Amino acid sequence: MPLLCCPAPPLSFPQPVPIIPNTIPVATKKCSPSDRNGVRHQIGTLFAITGMVFGIKPERCSGLSGFPKKFGELISWEALNDILASHRLVPPRLCLSRSGKYLPFEDYSRPRAPGDHRSIINDRLVGQLRDGATLTINGVDECHLPVRRLAVDCERKLQARVVVNLYAAWTAVEGFGVHWDDHEVLIIQVAGQKLWRLYGYTEKWPVDRESPGAKTPPSTSPIWESTLSQGDALYIPRGCWHTACAAEGPSLHLTLGWTCPTGLAFINWLQQSLKAVELFRRDIPLLSDGSVRAAWMQDIRRALEDTLSSESLFEDFAGFWNGEAEPRQSFILPWTEGRQVPLKPDTVISLAAPRPLQLIKAGDDDVFEVLVNRRHIRLVPSAASVLRFLSTECPVALQKLHEEFEGILSRVQLDEFIAGMLDNGVVQLTL
């Protein structure tokens, strides 16, 4: 099954059980708790098990039971307190919800001065949490570096933008009620316990919340119910109705959400490419007789068949899908251009491109082309080789890069190439 296609969720499934009960995943046994990459290896193992990366069809929502401190490196209560204290958090970044409704921001904030922006009032926010509100920080990967690193790694594996939200709750009051998400969801329980109830599906692969099959939740009892404890994880496919509440005491969890490209995305992309075909730019013969209309339909059908028969069509779409992805923000201030940066042997280079690079031979010329960061970049073979190397070896020190391409590119040429790729948002540096 192609990597970009996520398997269809079944309309019903048996009760999920922990895939690896109460053990460290095999692939992570060599990762010590102090290894900052350990958590990301564990998440990768979960992806492999649930089949989200390797195309294995999940027959049920998949749970992974782990050891309590598995996700402690990602975020903690102390880190949450620091985020709340040091960031200007307003809706939609920060929200409070209770019993399926969002609480007005005015209930726990006030202006610093007349006409100024509103700021959170500590005791009011804490009071709302004590009374059953759920605290949400949307896009916490933009506020906390360890979570950002996780999101970056997961995006490369999934070939889809990954957004991480944080949820904290203190009572058994449900924050959002029974609902379904329009994206894939991976829950990782960082601290405490949370009770999850899953109700199944009312529509396969929903894309429109206004469609009749997606408006009303199932009237049956939960088809799966279980408590996630610290270190556990759960994958819920798009469209599965669910709800959650804290089980005992305070609960802290992260959700990784991502949207896979659908057949509709492919058709939208194809429509843009068909603008180059004269037949599809012509007016439809609405005022003509039946024979002209039939001939037009036959021409359209034949042209579509020719287009869809292209052996490179899927790879072309994959290259577009990944090439249009925007890298996460990265800066090299005080320098404003790549050529100004004082590169040193120990300067670390990594790909800023969030997805796998697809280098394509450009016609009959001895030139390669890559779509990255929404830009078409043309490269000579030696430069293309550098990007291929970075795709497999990143992050890498500049000294190692010099050694790898000694005799192919001079140090000056290689440094100039890195500076150019920095300006184009293809690579990023750690000085």
C-alpha positions as CSV (number, residue, x, y, z in Angstrom):
1,M,0.0,0.0,0.0
2,P,1.4,3.5,-0.9
3,L,2.8,5.4,2.0
4,L,0.5,8.4,1.3
5,C,-2.7,6.3,1.6
6,C,-4.0,5.7,5.1
7,P,-6.0,2.5,5.4
8,A,-9.8,2.9,5.8
9,P,-11.1,2.7,9.3
10,P,-13.6,-0.1,9.8
11,L,-17.2,0.7,10.9
12,S,-16.8,-1.5,13.9
13,F,-13.9,-3.2,15.6
14,P,-13.3,-5.5,18.6
15,Q,-12.0,-4.3,21.9
16,P,-8.4,-3.1,21.5
17,V,-5.8,-4.5,23.8
18,P,-2.3,-3.2,24.6
19,I,0.0,-4.3,21.8
20,I,3.0,-4.7,24.0
21,P,1.6,-4.9,27.5
22,N,3.7,-3.3,30.2
23,T,7.0,-3.6,28.4
24,I,9.4,-1.3,26.6
25,P,9.0,-1.6,22.8
26,V,11.7,-3.9,21.4
27,A,13.1,-1.2,19.2
28,T,13.6,1.2,22.1
29,K,15.4,-1.1,24.6
30,K,18.7,0.4,23.7
31,C,17.5,4.0,24.4
32,S,18.3,5.1,27.9
33,P,15.8,7.5,29.6
34,S,18.3,10.2,29.4
35,D,18.6,9.9,25.6
36,R,16.6,12.9,24.2
37,N,15.9,10.8,21.0
38,G,14.5,7.9,23.0
39,V,10.9,9.2,23.1
40,R,11.0,9.8,19.3
41,H,12.2,6.2,18.8
42,Q,9.3,5.0,20.9
43,I,6.8,7.0,18.9
44,G,8.3,5.6,15.7
45,T,7.8,2.1,17.1
46,L,4.2,2.9,17.9
47,F,3.7,4.1,14.3
48,A,5.2,0.9,13.0
49,I,3.0,-1.3,15.1
50,T,-0.2,0.5,14.3
51,G,0.7,0.5,10.6
52,M,0.4,4.2,10.1
53,V,3.8,4.4,8.5
54,F,4.2,1.0,6.8
55,G,0.8,0.7,5.4
56,I,-0.5,-2.2,7.6
57,K,-4.3,-1.8,8.0
58,P,-5.3,-1.2,11.6
59,E,-8.3,-3.4,12.3
60,R,-9.1,-1.5,15.5
61,C,-8.0,1.6,17.4
62,S,-4.6,0.6,18.7
63,G,-3.3,1.1,22.2
64,L,0.3,0.9,23.4
65,S,0.9,0.2,27.1
66,G,4.2,1.5,28.3
67,F,6.3,2.4,31.3
68,P,5.3,5.4,33.4
69,K,8.1,7.8,32.5
70,K,8.1,7.1,28.8
71,F,6.9,10.5,27.7
72,G,8.3,12.6,30.6
73,E,11.0,14.0,28.4
74,L,8.5,15.7,26.1
75,I,6.7,17.9,28.6
76,S,5.9,18.1,32.3
77,W,3.7,20.0,34.7
78,E,6.7,22.3,35.4
79,A,7.1,22.9,31.6
80,L,3.4,23.7,31.4
81,N,3.6,26.2,34.2
82,D,6.6,27.9,32.4
83,I,4.6,28.1,29.1
84,L,1.6,29.6,30.9
85,A,3.9,32.1,32.7
86,S,6.1,33.2,29.8
87,H,3.9,33.2,26.7
88,R,1.1,35.5,25.8
89,L,-1.7,32.9,25.4
90,V,-5.0,33.9,24.1
91,P,-7.7,32.0,22.1
92,P,-7.4,30.1,19.9
93,R,-3.9,29.2,21.3
94,L,-5.3,28.7,24.8
95,C,-8.8,27.6,25.5
96,L,-10.9,26.3,28.4
97,S,-13.9,24.0,27.7
98,R,-16.4,22.2,29.9
99,S,-19.2,19.8,28.9
100,G,-18.7,20.4,25.2
101,K,-18.7,24.2,25.3
102,Y,-15.8,26.7,25.2
103,L,-15.7,29.1,28.1
104,P,-15.6,32.8,27.2
105,F,-12.1,34.2,27.5
106,E,-13.5,37.1,29.5
107,D,-14.3,34.7,32.3
108,Y,-10.6,34.2,33.1
109,S,-8.9,37.3,31.7
110,R,-8.9,41.1,31.9
111,P,-7.1,44.0,30.1
112,R,-3.8,45.1,31.6
113,A,-4.9,48.7,31.0
114,P,-7.9,50.3,29.3
115,G,-7.8,49.4,25.6
116,D,-4.9,47.0,26.1
117,H,-5.0,43.3,25.2
118,R,-6.5,40.8,27.7
119,S,-4.3,38.7,30.0
120,I,-5.0,35.6,32.0
121,I,-6.0,36.1,35.6
122,N,-4.3,33.2,37.5
123,D,-6.9,32.7,40.2
124,R,-9.8,32.8,37.8
125,L,-8.2,30.3,35.4
126,V,-7.3,27.9,38.3
127,G,-10.8,28.3,39.6
128,Q,-12.3,27.2,36.3
129,L,-10.0,24.2,36.2
130,R,-11.0,23.3,39.7
131,D,-14.7,23.5,38.6
132,G,-14.2,21.0,35.8
133,A,-12.8,22.9,32.8
134,T,-10.2,21.3,30.5
135,L,-7.2,23.4,29.6
136,T,-6.1,23.2,26.0
137,I,-3.0,24.7,24.4
138,N,-3.3,24.3,20.6
139,G,0.0,24.0,18.7
140,V,2.1,23.5,21.8
141,D,4.8,22.2,19.4
142,E,5.3,26.0,18.7
143,C,5.9,26.7,22.3
144,H,8.1,23.9,23.6
145,L,11.2,22.6,21.9
146,P,11.1,18.9,22.8
147,V,7.5,18.7,21.5
148,R,8.6,20.5,18.4
149,R,11.4,18.0,17.7
150,L,8.8,15.2,18.0
151,A,6.5,16.9,15.6
152,V,9.2,17.4,13.1
153,D,10.3,13.8,13.2
154,C,6.8,12.5,12.9
155,E,6.0,14.7,10.0
156,R,8.9,13.2,8.0
157,K,7.6,9.7,8.8
158,L,4.0,10.4,8.0
159,Q,4.5,12.8,5.1
160,A,1.8,15.1,6.6
161,R,1.8,18.2,8.8
162,V,1.8,17.2,12.4
163,V,0.2,19.6,15.0
164,V,0.5,18.8,18.7
165,N,-2.1,20.0,21.2
166,L,-1.9,19.8,25.0
167,Y,-4.8,18.9,27.3
168,A,-4.9,19.1,31.1
169,A,-7.9,18.2,33.2
170,W,-8.6,17.7,36.9
171,T,-12.1,16.3,37.2
172,A,-14.4,13.7,35.6
173,V,-16.3,16.4,33.7
174,E,-15.9,15.9,29.9
175,G,-14.2,18.8,28.2
176,F,-15.6,18.3,24.7
177,G,-18.5,15.8,24.9
178,V,-18.9,13.1,22.2
179,H,-17.3,14.2,19.0
180,W,-15.1,13.0,16.0
181,D,-12.0,14.6,14.6
182,D,-11.4,15.4,10.9
183,H,-7.8,14.2,11.2
184,E,-5.8,11.2,12.6
185,V,-5.1,11.4,16.3
186,L,-2.4,9.9,18.4
187,I,-2.8,10.4,22.2
188,I,0.1,10.1,24.5
189,Q,-0.5,10.2,28.2
190,V,2.2,12.2,29.9
191,A,0.9,12.3,33.5
192,G,-2.1,11.0,35.5
193,Q,-4.9,9.0,34.0
194,K,-7.6,9.6,31.5
195,L,-10.7,7.6,30.7
196,W,-11.5,7.2,27.0
197,R,-14.8,6.0,25.5
198,L,-15.0,5.2,21.8
199,Y,-18.4,4.9,20.0
200,G,-17.3,3.9,16.4
201,Y,-18.3,5.5,13.2
202,T,-21.4,6.9,11.5
203,E,-19.7,7.7,8.2
204,K,-16.6,6.3,6.6
205,W,-13.8,8.8,5.9
206,P,-15.9,11.9,6.8
207,V,-14.7,15.2,5.2
208,D,-17.7,17.4,5.8
209,R,-19.2,18.0,9.3
210,E,-22.4,19.1,7.6
211,S,-23.0,15.7,5.9
212,P,-26.0,13.9,7.3
213,G,-24.0,10.8,8.3
214,A,-21.5,12.9,10.4
215,K,-23.8,15.1,12.4
216,T,-25.3,12.8,14.9
217,P,-23.2,10.6,17.2
218,P,-24.1,6.9,17.7
219,S,-26.9,6.3,20.1
220,T,-25.4,3.1,21.4
221,S,-23.1,2.5,24.4
222,P,-19.4,2.8,24.0
223,I,-17.9,0.0,21.9
224,W,-14.5,0.4,23.7
225,E,-13.7,1.9,27.1
226,S,-10.4,2.0,28.9
227,T,-8.2,4.2,31.0
228,L,-4.8,5.5,29.7
229,S,-2.2,5.7,32.4
230,Q,1.1,7.6,32.4
231,G,3.2,6.3,29.6
232,D,0.3,4.8,27.5
233,A,-0.7,5.8,24.0
234,L,-3.8,5.4,21.8
235,Y,-4.4,5.9,18.1
236,I,-7.9,7.1,17.0
237,P,-8.6,7.2,13.3
238,R,-10.4,10.1,11.6
239,G,-14.2,10.0,12.1
240,C,-14.3,7.8,15.2
241,W,-16.7,9.3,17.8
242,H,-15.1,9.5,21.2
243,T,-15.0,11.3,24.5
244,A,-12.6,11.5,27.4
245,C,-12.3,12.8,31.0
246,A,-9.7,12.7,33.8
247,A,-9.9,9.4,35.7
248,E,-8.3,10.2,39.1
249,G,-6.6,13.5,39.9
250,P,-4.9,15.8,37.4
251,S,-4.3,14.4,33.9
252,L,-1.9,15.7,31.2
253,H,-1.7,14.4,27.7
254,L,-0.6,15.4,24.2
255,T,-2.4,14.7,20.9
256,L,-0.6,14.5,17.7
257,G,-2.9,15.3,14.8
258,W,-2.3,15.0,11.1
259,T,-4.3,15.1,7.9
260,C,-3.6,12.6,5.2
261,P,-4.1,13.5,1.5
262,T,-7.4,12.0,0.1
263,G,-8.5,11.2,-3.4
264,L,-10.2,14.6,-3.4
265,A,-6.8,16.2,-2.8
266,F,-5.4,14.2,-5.7
267,I,-8.3,15.4,-8.0
268,N,-7.8,19.0,-7.0
269,W,-4.1,18.7,-7.9
270,L,-5.0,17.0,-11.2
271,Q,-7.4,19.7,-12.0
272,Q,-4.6,22.3,-11.8
273,S,-2.3,20.2,-14.0
274,L,-5.1,19.8,-16.6
275,K,-5.1,23.6,-17.2
276,A,-2.2,22.9,-19.6
277,V,-4.4,20.8,-21.8
278,E,-6.3,22.7,-24.4
279,L,-9.3,20.4,-24.4
280,F,-10.1,21.1,-20.8
281,R,-9.9,24.8,-21.4
282,R,-12.5,24.8,-24.1
283,D,-16.1,25.7,-23.5
284,I,-18.5,22.8,-22.9
285,P,-20.9,22.5,-25.8
286,L,-24.1,23.1,-23.8
287,L,-26.0,24.5,-26.8
288,S,-25.0,21.7,-29.2
289,D,-27.0,18.6,-30.1
290,G,-26.6,15.1,-28.6
291,S,-24.0,13.9,-31.1
292,V,-21.7,16.8,-30.4
293,R,-22.1,16.4,-26.7
294,A,-21.4,12.7,-27.0
295,A,-18.3,13.4,-29.1
296,W,-17.1,15.9,-26.5
297,M,-17.6,13.4,-23.7
298,Q,-15.6,10.8,-25.6
299,D,-12.8,13.2,-26.1
300,I,-12.8,14.1,-22.4
301,R,-12.9,10.5,-21.3
302,R,-10.0,9.6,-23.7
303,A,-7.9,12.5,-22.4
304,L,-8.5,11.6,-18.8
305,E,-7.6,8.0,-19.5
306,D,-4.3,9.1,-21.1
307,T,-3.5,11.3,-18.1
308,L,-4.3,8.7,-15.5
309,S,-2.3,6.0,-17.4
310,S,0.9,7.9,-16.8
311,E,3.3,5.7,-14.7
312,S,4.7,8.7,-12.9
313,L,1.4,10.3,-12.0
314,F,1.3,9.1,-8.4
315,E,5.0,10.0,-7.8
316,D,4.3,13.4,-9.4
317,F,1.5,14.0,-6.9
318,A,3.6,12.8,-4.0
319,G,6.4,15.2,-5.0
320,F,3.8,18.0,-5.2
321,W,2.3,17.1,-1.8
322,N,5.6,17.0,0.0
323,G,7.2,19.9,-1.9
324,E,4.4,22.3,-1.0
325,A,4.9,21.6,2.7
326,E,6.3,24.6,4.5
327,P,9.2,24.2,6.9
328,R,8.8,25.2,10.5
329,Q,10.2,28.6,11.4
330,S,13.9,28.8,11.9
331,F,16.1,31.9,12.1
332,I,19.8,32.7,12.0
333,L,19.7,36.3,13.3
334,P,21.7,38.5,13.4
335,W,22.5,37.3,9.9
336,T,19.9,37.9,7.2
337,E,21.6,36.0,4.4
338,G,23.2,32.6,4.2
339,R,26.5,34.0,2.8
340,Q,26.9,36.2,5.9
341,V,26.9,33.2,8.3
342,P,30.4,32.3,9.6
343,L,30.4,28.6,8.8
344,K,32.7,26.5,11.0
345,P,33.8,22.8,10.8
346,D,31.5,22.0,13.8
347,T,28.5,23.8,12.3
348,V,25.6,21.3,12.2
349,I,23.5,21.1,9.1
350,S,20.0,19.6,8.9
351,L,17.2,19.6,6.4
352,A,14.6,22.3,7.0
353,A,12.4,20.6,4.5
354,P,9.7,18.9,6.5
355,R,9.2,16.0,4.1
356,P,11.3,13.6,2.0
357,L,12.9,15.3,-1.0
358,Q,12.1,14.0,-4.4
359,L,14.9,14.8,-7.0
360,I,13.7,14.4,-10.6
361,K,15.8,14.5,-13.7
362,A,14.8,17.7,-15.6
363,G,14.3,16.6,-19.2
364,D,17.3,15.7,-21.3
365,D,19.6,18.1,-19.5
366,D,22.1,16.9,-17.0
367,V,20.1,18.8,-14.3
368,F,17.9,17.7,-11.4
369,E,14.9,19.5,-10.1
370,V,13.4,19.4,-6.6
371,L,10.2,21.0,-5.3
372,V,10.8,22.1,-1.8
373,N,9.3,24.9,0.3
374,R,7.0,25.7,-2.6
375,R,10.0,26.5,-4.8
376,H,11.4,24.7,-7.8
377,I,15.1,24.4,-7.5
378,R,17.4,23.2,-10.3
379,L,20.6,21.5,-9.4
380,V,23.7,20.1,-11.1
381,P,24.4,16.4,-10.3
382,S,27.0,17.2,-7.7
383,A,24.7,19.5,-5.8
384,A,21.9,16.9,-6.1
385,S,24.2,14.4,-4.5
386,V,24.7,16.7,-1.5
387,L,21.0,16.9,-0.9
388,R,20.7,13.1,-1.2
389,F,23.4,12.7,1.4
390,L,21.7,15.2,3.7
391,S,18.4,13.3,3.3
392,T,19.9,10.2,4.8
393,E,22.6,11.5,7.2
394,C,21.1,14.7,8.8
395,P,22.0,16.2,11.1
396,V,25.7,16.3,10.0
397,A,28.6,18.5,10.9
398,L,30.1,20.7,8.1
399,Q,33.5,19.0,8.5
400,K,32.0,15.6,7.7
401,L,30.2,17.1,4.6
402,H,33.6,18.4,3.4
403,E,35.2,15.0,3.9
404,E,32.3,13.2,2.1
405,F,32.5,15.4,-1.0
406,E,36.3,16.0,-1.1
407,G,37.4,15.9,-4.8
408,I,33.9,16.5,-6.0
409,L,33.2,20.0,-4.6
410,S,35.7,22.4,-3.1
411,R,35.1,23.7,0.4
412,V,34.2,27.1,-1.0
413,Q,31.7,25.6,-3.5
414,L,30.2,23.4,-0.8
415,D,29.9,26.4,1.6
416,E,28.3,28.5,-1.1
417,F,25.8,25.8,-1.9
418,I,24.9,25.4,1.8
419,A,24.4,29.2,2.0
420,G,22.1,29.1,-1.0
421,M,20.1,26.2,0.4
422,L,19.8,28.1,3.7
423,D,18.3,31.2,1.8
424,N,15.8,28.9,0.0
425,G,14.7,27.3,3.3
426,V,16.0,23.8,2.4
427,V,18.5,23.5,5.2
428,Q,18.9,25.0,8.7
429,L,22.0,25.5,10.8
430,T,23.0,25.0,14.4
431,L,26.0,27.2,15.0
